[in-house]
């Protein structure tokens, strides 16, 4: 059974690898130079906005954990009061 899965995944990978590689566009210029951070727009797009997104992610994650913990404690208190 193990070998059947390996064979199936190999066949799937072979047939899906070709369409994925075919999507690479040729004759489109790609930047090959390093990012110029002296421009304000580049600095905002590539540094400031990702940092803000990370900070917001951690703040909201902490808030969600706090709310979840409060909800669990509230459920425990309700169970104790019912007894």
Beta strands, then each sheet from edge to edge (+ up, - down):
end
